[in-house]
Amino acid sequence: MTGSVETTSSSASELGLPAPEERRRLREAANLTHEQVAEAVGVTATTVRSWETGRTDPRGRNREAYAAFLTALAAPATAPEQADTTSDGPAGRASEAGTPQTAQTAQTAQTAAADAPTAPAEESAEDSAGVPAAGPARGPAADFDALYDHAAPALARQTYLLTGRRTLALKAVERAFTRAWARWPEVATDPDPVGWVRAVAYDYALSPWHRFRRAHRRQDARPADPADRILLDAVLALPTRHRRTVMLYDGVGLDLPDTAAETEASTPTAGIRLVRAHADLAGRIPELAEVPPEKQSALLRDLFTTLRPAAPLDPRPAAAVRGGGERRVRLWSRGALGLTAVIATATGYTAVTAADHYEPPQAPGQSVSGVPPLSGPQQLTARSRQLHDKLRADPEAGPARIAPKSE
């Protein structure tokens, strides 16, 4: 691959690493496989093969761990005469030790790689690739606070460069750490907890649904420095996938295989995206176009580090983020319990009031022919009214009672 992705053996020596051929020789001399080296350093076997062929070089925390691993492999093994003298010879001493010399060398290299110093927690974006050094046994809250204090400032800067919005960047960081605290056992045992949180923050910050929010319609205050404005506009003009690839490779400092893995793409695809993104940025940033392609990555890292937003990116304290996540969980739990109670009450009421037997519906009425319709009483005629009045007024009995009198 060409462009800023390409590295050489001379650049590897500047990073304090031996040439790719020497790396392979040290591994084969210790009788180690790519998988064993990858497990010791904390990467994939494909990444180790890429380092040994010279296609890529480790960067950031991986570079320090790999350098410590190779240094331990290159160290001369302990002479047999300096071992335990309780047995009769070298063969007996080796059998009492119970571990071959190559296995001891691999164990020493793994220990050195595990003890390699990690990058300090600074404001720069590339320092977020490190992991806080393991200390004495602490509680989950203390471990979470240490991870938050280490990664939150740099992660806020990265999400700001990805979105250009300060409020959205801080919310994405807080959302990522809130989810990390809710799933802390999984995050605490993850080989790269910072990467776990970074992936969640990037996904939330780059979600296309934010464009429908009312706050997204208002433009954030732009940086005061014209160079910073040009850089931010150039980064935001990139497609979302190219923007994320540039931030991981140039801002965070991941190597190309790790960048491809985090963006869920193949290594050649990530390389093509990176080359095209560098070409687009060089067309928009004058000082980036003046440097050769192999130095564009270092210049972009410096530009990302020195960019100053219009308002400070100060994440909330770790205790506030942790407490907010716990309150949100309690509210959701209470809401779920309340909804369950309402559903149970409605179900019980329905079970009590529902019919317990079948009642056939009444048949609709039908018209019957030949039957006169029911009508009310007829109006009284003059003769009928006389008889009516006589019956009410005359108490006599007999036929004369019903015979009308002539007036």
Secondary structure, 3 states (H helix, E strand, C coil): CCHHHCCCHHHHHHCCCCCHHHHHHHHHHCCCCHHHHHHHHCCCHHHHHHHHHCCCCCCCHHHHHHHHHHHHHHCCCCCHHHCCCCCCCHHHHHHHHCCCHHHHHHHHHHHHHHCCCCCCCCCCHHHHHCCCCCCCCCCHHHHHHHHHHHHHHHHHHHHHHHHCCHHHHHHHHHHHHHHHHHCHHHHHCCCCHHHHHHHHHHHHHCCHHHHHCHHHHCCCCCCCCHHHHHHHHHHHCCCHHHHHHHHHHHHHCCCHHHHHHHCCCCHHHHHHHHHHHHHHHHHHCHHHHCCCHHHHHHHHHHHHHHCCCCCCCCCCCHHHHHHHHHHHHHHHHHHHHHHHHHHHHHHHHHHHHCCCCCCCCCCCCCCCCCCCCCCCCCCCCHHHHHHHHHHHHCCCCCHHHHCCCCC
